[in-house]
Amino acid sequence: MKDDPVIVKTAELIKENCSEIVKIYLISYKVDNGGEVTSFKLALILRDEAENLPELECLSLIHISEP
């Protein structure tokens, strides 16, 4: 499931917009009866020097929510 295009694209968008990210892990995902991903959770591992985590979280959500 790690190769699902929606999950991969989302992870790429987050990584492109945040230089603080060291690694992204897929924690869980759900699929419907047709095998389509309906939701997923990612864990973002940041550099130790990362600052202003609430702002970073907000910016990540804005960038992946834009069409």
C-alpha positions as CSV (number, residue, x, y, z in Angstrom):
1,M,0.0,0.0,0.0
2,K,3.0,2.3,0.3
3,D,2.9,2.7,-3.4
4,D,-0.7,4.2,-3.5
5,P,-0.4,7.4,-5.6
6,V,-2.4,9.5,-3.2
7,I,-0.2,8.6,-0.2
8,V,3.0,9.0,-2.2
9,K,1.9,12.4,-3.6
10,T,0.9,13.7,-0.2
11,A,4.2,12.6,1.3
12,E,6.1,14.2,-1.6
13,L,4.2,17.5,-1.1
14,I,4.9,17.6,2.6
15,K,8.6,16.9,2.1
16,E,8.9,19.5,-0.7
17,N,7.5,22.2,1.5
18,C,9.4,21.5,4.7
19,S,13.1,21.3,4.9
20,E,12.8,20.2,8.6
21,I,11.6,16.7,7.7
22,V,14.1,13.9,7.9
23,K,11.7,10.9,7.3
24,I,8.1,10.2,6.7
25,Y,6.4,7.0,7.9
26,L,3.1,5.6,6.9
27,I,1.4,4.7,10.2
28,S,-2.0,3.4,9.0
29,Y,-4.5,3.5,6.2
30,K,-8.0,2.5,5.5
31,V,-9.5,1.2,2.2
32,D,-13.1,0.8,1.0
33,N,-14.6,-2.4,-0.4
34,G,-13.2,-1.5,-3.8
35,G,-9.6,-1.3,-2.5
36,E,-9.5,2.5,-2.7
37,V,-7.7,4.4,0.1
38,T,-10.1,6.4,2.1
39,S,-7.8,7.7,4.8
40,F,-4.3,7.4,6.1
41,K,-1.9,8.7,8.8
42,L,1.7,9.8,8.3
43,A,4.3,10.4,11.0
44,L,6.8,13.1,10.3
45,I,10.3,12.8,11.8
46,L,11.9,16.3,12.1
47,R,15.5,17.5,12.6
48,D,16.4,18.0,16.2
49,E,16.9,21.7,15.5
50,A,13.4,22.1,14.1
51,E,11.6,25.2,15.6
52,N,8.1,26.5,15.7
53,L,6.3,23.1,15.4
54,P,2.7,24.5,15.4
55,E,3.5,26.8,12.5
56,L,5.3,23.9,10.6
57,E,2.2,21.7,11.1
58,C,-0.1,24.5,9.8
59,L,2.0,25.2,6.8
60,S,2.2,21.5,5.9
61,L,-1.6,21.2,6.0
62,I,-2.1,24.3,3.9
63,H,0.3,23.1,1.2
64,I,-1.3,19.7,0.9
65,S,-4.9,21.0,1.0
66,E,-4.4,23.4,-1.9
67,P,-5.7,22.2,-5.3
